[in-house]
């Protein structure tokens, strides 16, 4: 396991914030590229669980906004056990993750009956 400098984590945080600005401006495709990079680097850098999970949830939210439902659903399902285990079921991040998963399941045009049942 490699430990990264404070500067590298600060750069990653700044990139995540920039991606949020891009989302706010409606520049979703640019935000999606940057959110993918931030999440991948966060995982590679072994940043805190909460930060990594939040980067993943932010990526999934942008995937949903761009209509990439299956990838968002898969990512959120992957993150869910880690969020519940490390942050707790009642944490704001876990609740936000669950909200996004429900959206991914309900709004996906290729949703199944099982997806709808899971979303409930």
N, C-alpha and C positions, 0 to 999 in steps of 0.2 A: 504494500500500500504506500502510495506516495503522498506526501503532504505538500500542499500548494501554498505559495506565498499569499499574504494578505492582498497584495496588488492583483494577483490573478483572480482571486475571488471577487474583488471590487470591480474588475473589468467585466466579469460574468454578470454581476448584479446590474451594472450599467447597461449591458447589452439586453438584459431582461427588461429593464425599465424602458429602453428604447423601443423594444418590441411592443410593449404596452402602448407607447405613444403612437406607433404605427397602426395598431388596432383602432385606437381612438380616432385617428385620421381616416380610417376606412381603407388603409393600404394593407389589406389582409394577406395578399400573396407574399409581400415583403416580410410582414410580421411572421408568417408561417415558416419561411426559410430561417429567419433568425431564431425563432422559438425552437425549431428542430436542433439548431446548433447549440443553443444554450442548454437544452435538456441533455443532449449527448455529452457536452463538456462537463456538465454538472455531475453526471453519472461517472464519467471517467476520472474526475477530480475527487470523487468521494466526498462531496460537500455534505452537509448535515442532511439527515433523512427528511426533515420537514422542508428544507429548501429544495431538495431533489424532487420530492413529491409535488411541491408547489410549481416547480418548473414543468413537471409532467402534466399537471392539471391545466396549467396555462396553455401548454401546447395542445392538449385535447380540446380546450375551449376554442382555440383558433381553428383547429381542424373542423369542429362543429360549424363554426361561422362560415367556413369555406365549403361545407357540404361533404366533407370526408368522414362520414359517419362510422364506417366500419373500423377504420384505423383509430378513431377517437374511442370507440367502444372497447376495442382490444387494449389500448393503452390504459384506459381507466380501470378495466377489470384487472389488469396486471398490477396497478398501483394500489388498488383498494385494500388488499390484505396488509400490505406494509403500512398504509396510512392508519388503519384500524389498530394494528399492533403497536406502532411507535407513537402515534399521536392520540389514539383513543377514538372511539366512535362518535363522541360528542364534540370533537375539535372543529373549529371553523373550517379548516382545510379539508378534513374528512367529509364534512357536510357539503361543502362546495363540490368536492369530487363526486359525491353521490347525486347531487343535483345535475351535474354535467352528464353523469352516466344515464340518468333518467331521460334527459334530453336526447342523448345519443340513441337510446333504445326506442323512444316514442316517435321521434321525428325522422328517423331513417326510412326512406321510401321502400327499402327492401326488408323492413322489420318483419319479424315472425310473431306468431301468437305467443311463443315463449318469451320473446323480447318484451312484449307488452306486459306479460305477467310479472317478469322480473322488474320492470319499471315501477310497478305498483309498490 
